């Protein structure tokens, strides 16, 4: 997205004219494309985090989505409740307690369920006495494809211009402004906001900046469960199974014309946006099916389809939200969502607009600076697991 644009246009006499446009959004593909990581039927909205700095953002996010719903007249968010679950004594149990500690510190209400009490609340689960869980009532899902369309249409309503098939070729300084050169022409800008996900370094390469971003290809699978009425949004929560291992699963209830959704968080192959494929990994798909069979067997059914997507990961898997001042471009603002930002889109948009217009924000984003070791120190060890081989076993031995 580019703020306060001026576009050079040459008239019939070859005289260059500057036309003030206002706010411009650039998309390198067609609107609604499936090439990145933001276009799908559903995304999870939650307040459960292991890091306290995300919870204030998450608290404001639901109201921000509500503003878009009220203005558009379209329902975008559905409250389902959220269940974080693990087995006692495993690495996942330690993860769960970090979530509990952060939510307690941020005054987020949650309930604990163990063993058969989980199954009593949600009969769909095959719980054993070793299972423990945290239930947070405000979690839910976002209709992502519809929300993308609504944001675009509301932006246009308020005077923004959205250009599709406008790939950024380079960014250069021109006087006290920034020129963005695209496949559809050049634009002079007072401020530039880069939210290009897996293509971030492609966009920033012309200003001599390369961020430590690793791109992976992940996937989600939808099952046509014959027991649909047990896995609707009003009967089944969004679920994270914490294993303490890579490629941990999550489940999402049925929404729209889709089935029961599951995916594995992380663990996909390392790729680039230019080398990725759209071909599902059959071993990962088998792993997804096996997790569902173990935890919610009645959700299984024929595979409707598997959809691939891209993760753009920072070494500590925290956001990047900062200017490019250290590279000599203080008027360029960069955001990288580390594959968990969609749920907060309206609040993140507010913060980025504050940075562009006021040079500061009312939110604490100190944890997301480029100056932190994870971004500035080339020797910083990534805290996520990459390109994890998925074996033919059913589940980790302790599940």
Order of alpha helices (4+ residues) and beta strands (2+ residues): beta-beta-beta-alpha-beta-beta-alpha-beta-alpha-beta-beta-alpha-beta-beta-beta-beta-alpha-beta-beta-beta-beta-beta-alpha-beta-beta-beta-alpha-alpha
